[in-house]
Amino acid sequence: MVGRYRQSLGKMVAIVVLLIYVMLAITFLINYRTYLNRPGDQTWDLAKQYLLNAGYGMEPIQFNPDWLKNYASDWGRLQGFNLSACNGCQSYWLISMVDEQPQKGYATIQNSRVNNIYVNQIQANNAGNTRPKNIILFDPKITISSLGGNISCPFSDGTIGPECYSEDWQKIERMTMTFGGDSRLCLFVHPRNNKNIILEYPEVKMSGKITFSTAISQDMISGDMAQVYADIYVNGEQIGKLSQEDVPGWKITALDTTKYSGQKADVKLVVYTNDDRRRHYCITANTG
């Protein structure tokens, strides 16, 4: 009887040990696969450019897995950025291999995928609104206006709802566009024939200027297509007009807002074109 018991116990121990080895092997393979997919130099360059364009203000940058920090530190890839630990900080950035939810008490206020990594800004729920000065990071009131009437398009989680577009090119959403390694977070606003797309941002904290970056998607440029225009208003007063030619690269335009410096004002953009073919237009606006 005792012998059978010992024999059964020995089999159970063997099975448990085998299961442990299998679990360890699976964990190793998963981690090794993640390691093989680690970001390269180009990805780190794009991530760095994204942080700068998204209003990075020396908040701590955290990493998941932790060993990503070693690659961010090697060869000065993120030199000049704050890679210290986040001990009770109100706001921080997370660079991770998988898109994940923030810890309890925190919320993601902006996020983007850069090649095979995710770059998220995380903020404590009690921190108040400390978003950067890129107007595009706020949710606009969107109206599509035509002679047939106006359509209001709710905007949340970085995009409009399906009730406001029938094809993907008509979607209005935040995205990252890159030219020659210069990656910027922008609002994709493809104009539509015989329509104005109106973007309204209330109570924007103003400085002495607004700097706009605009571009047409690289693969949509042929050199002879229509320009895209954006009329810019502050508190109902038109302060300028942007024009984006059919050429590659970011076009930078600064408009004077000294009159409103230090105040909160309503900013409105009206986007349109004379011919909407292949006009994959993206825009960002910074009050810094």
C-alpha positions in Angstrom: 0.0 0.0 0.0 2.8 2.4 1.0 4.7 1.4 -2.1 1.7 2.3 -4.4 1.3 5.6 -2.6 4.9 6.5 -3.2 4.7 5.4 -6.8 1.6 7.6 -7.4 3.3 10.5 -5.5 6.4 10.1 -7.7 4.3 10.3 -10.9 2.5 13.4 -9.7 5.8 15.1 -8.8 7.1 14.2 -12.2 4.0 15.6 -13.9 4.2 18.9 -11.9 7.9 19.2 -12.7 7.2 18.6 -16.4 4.5 21.3 -16.4 6.8 23.8 -14.8 9.4 23.1 -17.4 6.8 23.5 -20.2 5.6 26.8 -18.7 9.2 28.1 -18.4 9.9 27.0 -22.0 6.8 28.9 -23.2 7.7 32.0 -21.2 11.2 31.9 -22.6 10.0 31.5 -26.2 7.6 34.4 -25.8 10.3 36.6 -24.3 12.8 35.6 -26.9 10.4 36.4 -29.7 9.8 39.8 -28.1 13.5 40.3 -28.0 13.9 39.4 -31.7 11.3 42.1 -32.5 13.1 44.8 -30.5 13.0 48.2 -32.1 15.8 49.3 -34.4 17.5 52.7 -34.8 14.9 54.0 -37.3 12.1 53.2 -34.8 13.9 55.0 -32.0 14.4 58.0 -34.3 10.7 58.1 -35.1 9.7 57.6 -31.5 12.0 60.5 -30.5 10.5 62.8 -33.2 7.0 61.8 -32.1 7.7 62.7 -28.5 9.0 66.1 -29.5 6.1 66.8 -31.9 3.6 65.6 -29.3 4.8 68.2 -26.8 7.2 66.2 -24.6 8.1 68.3 -21.5 10.8 66.2 -19.8 8.2 63.9 -18.1 9.8 60.5 -17.1 9.8 57.9 -19.8 9.0 54.3 -18.6 9.5 51.1 -20.6 7.8 47.7 -20.9 9.6 45.3 -20.9 12.2 47.0 -18.7 15.0 45.9 -20.9 13.8 48.3 -23.6 15.4 51.0 -21.5 18.8 49.6 -22.3 18.2 50.0 -26.1 16.8 53.5 -25.6 20.0 54.4 -23.7 22.5 52.7 -26.0 24.3 55.0 -28.4 22.5 58.1 -27.1 19.2 57.1 -28.8 17.2 59.1 -26.3 19.9 61.4 -25.1 18.5 64.4 -23.3 15.3 62.7 -22.4 14.2 61.9 -18.9 14.6 58.2 -18.3 14.3 58.3 -14.6 11.9 56.2 -12.5 8.3 57.5 -12.1 7.8 57.6 -8.3 4.3 59.1 -7.8 4.7 61.4 -10.8 1.6 63.1 -12.2 2.4 62.5 -15.8 4.8 60.1 -17.7 5.4 58.5 -21.0 5.3 54.7 -21.6 7.2 53.1 -24.5 6.1 49.4 -24.8 6.1 46.5 -27.1 2.3 45.9 -26.5 -0.5 48.4 -26.2 -1.7 48.2 -22.6 -4.0 50.0 -20.2 -2.4 52.3 -17.6 -2.3 51.4 -13.9 -5.2 52.2 -11.6 -5.6 56.0 -11.0 -4.0 56.9 -14.3 -5.4 57.5 -17.8 -3.9 57.5 -21.3 -4.3 61.1 -22.8 -2.5 60.4 -26.1 -1.1 57.4 -27.8 0.5 56.3 -31.0 2.0 53.3 -32.6 5.5 53.9 -34.0 6.5 50.9 -36.1 6.5 47.9 -33.6 6.3 49.9 -30.4 3.7 52.0 -28.7 4.3 55.5 -27.3 1.7 56.6 -24.8 1.4 59.6 -22.5 -0.1 58.6 -19.1 -1.5 61.1 -16.6 -2.9 60.8 -13.1 -6.7 61.2 -13.0 -6.3 64.0 -10.4 -3.6 65.9 -12.4 -6.0 68.2 -14.2 -5.5 69.1 -17.9 -1.8 69.3 -18.6 -2.0 68.4 -22.3 0.7 69.9 -24.5 0.2 72.9 -26.7 -0.6 71.0 -29.9 -4.2 72.0 -30.5 -4.8 68.8 -32.6 -4.5 66.7 -29.4 -7.8 68.1 -28.2 -11.1 66.7 -29.5 -12.6 69.2 -32.0 -16.2 70.0 -32.8 -16.5 68.9 -36.4 -19.0 70.1 -38.9 -19.2 69.1 -42.6 -20.8 72.0 -44.4 -22.3 72.1 -47.9 -25.1 73.8 -49.8 -27.3 70.8 -48.8 -26.8 71.6 -45.1 -24.5 70.8 -42.2 -23.6 67.5 -40.7 -22.2 67.3 -37.1 -19.6 64.6 -36.6 -18.9 63.5 -33.1 -15.1 62.9 -32.4 -13.8 60.6 -29.7 -10.8 58.3 -29.2 -9.0 60.1 -32.0 -11.5 59.6 -34.8 -15.0 60.4 -36.1 -17.8 57.9 -36.1 -18.8 55.8 -39.1 -22.0 57.8 -39.6 -19.8 60.6 -41.0 -17.9 58.7 -43.7 -18.6 56.0 -46.3 -15.0 55.3 -47.4 -11.8 55.2 -45.4 -10.3 58.2 -47.1 -13.1 60.3 -45.7 -12.3 59.4 -42.1 -11.0 62.3 -39.9 -8.5 60.9 -37.4 -5.3 61.5 -35.6 -2.3 59.8 -37.1 1.5 60.0 -37.5 2.8 61.2 -40.9 6.5 61.0 -41.8 8.7 62.6 -44.3 12.4 61.9 -44.4 12.4 60.7 -40.8 10.4 63.8 -39.6 7.4 62.2 -37.9 4.6 64.4 -36.7 1.3 63.7 -34.9 -1.4 65.3 -37.0 -5.1 65.3 -37.8 -5.9 63.6 -41.1 -8.5 65.7 -42.8 -9.2 64.7 -46.4 -11.2 67.5 -48.0 -14.3 66.7 -49.9 -15.6 68.2 -53.1 -18.2 71.0 -52.7 -17.9 70.8 -48.9 -16.1 72.6 -46.1 -14.8 70.6 -43.1 -15.0 72.9 -40.0 -12.8 72.1 -37.0 -13.6 74.1 -33.8 -11.4 74.1 -30.7 -12.9 76.1 -27.9 -10.9 77.9 -25.1 -7.4 77.4 -26.5 -4.7 79.0 -24.3 -3.0 81.4 -26.8 0.5 82.7 -27.1 1.9 85.2 -29.6 1.6 82.8 -32.6 0.1 79.6 -33.9 2.5 77.4 -35.9 0.9 75.1 -38.4 2.5 72.0 -40.1 0.7 70.7 -43.1 1.4 67.9 -45.6 0.0 65.7 -48.3 0.7 61.9 -47.9 3.9 61.0 -49.8 2.2 58.3 -52.0 -0.5 60.8 -53.1 1.8 63.4 -54.5 2.2 63.7 -58.3 3.1 67.4 -58.5 0.1 68.6 -60.5 -2.9 68.0 -58.2 -5.1 70.6 -56.5 -4.0 72.5 -53.4 -5.7 72.1 -50.1 -6.7 75.3 -48.1 -7.5 76.0 -44.5 -9.0 79.3 -43.4 -7.9 80.1 -39.8 -10.2 82.0 -37.4 -9.7 83.1 -33.8 -12.8 84.3 -31.9 -14.6 84.6 -35.2 -11.9 86.8 -36.8 -10.0 85.3 -39.8 -6.3 85.7 -39.1 -4.9 83.8 -42.1 -5.2 81.2 -44.8 -3.0 78.1 -45.3 -2.3 76.6 -48.6 -0.7 73.2 -49.2 0.7 72.6 -52.6 1.1 69.1 -54.2 4.7 68.8 -53.0 6.4 66.4 -50.5 7.4 67.4 -47.0 6.0 69.5 -44.2 5.0 73.1 -44.8 5.4 75.3 -41.8 3.3 78.4 -41.5 3.2 80.7 -38.4 0.3 83.1 -37.9 0.5 86.1 -35.5 -1.8 85.9 -32.5 -0.2 88.6 -30.3 -3.6 90.2 -30.0 -4.8 87.1 -28.0 -1.6 86.2 -26.2 -2.2 85.0 -22.6 -5.9 84.6 -23.2 -8.2 81.7 -24.0 -9.8 81.9 -27.4 -11.9 79.8 -29.8 -9.9 78.5 -32.8 -11.6 77.4 -36.0 -10.1 75.8 -39.1 -12.1 75.5 -42.3 -10.5 72.9 -44.7 -11.4 72.7 -48.4 -10.1 72.1 -51.9 -11.2 72.6 -55.5 -10.6 68.9 -56.4 -10.5 66.2 -53.7 -8.7 63.5 -55.7 -5.7 62.1 -53.7 -5.7 64.9 -51.2 -4.6 62.9 -48.1 -4.1 66.1 -46.0 -2.7 66.2 -42.5 -2.4 69.2 -40.2 -1.0 70.1 -36.8 -1.2 73.4 -34.9 1.0 74.4 -32.0 0.4 77.5 -29.8 3.9 77.2 -28.2 
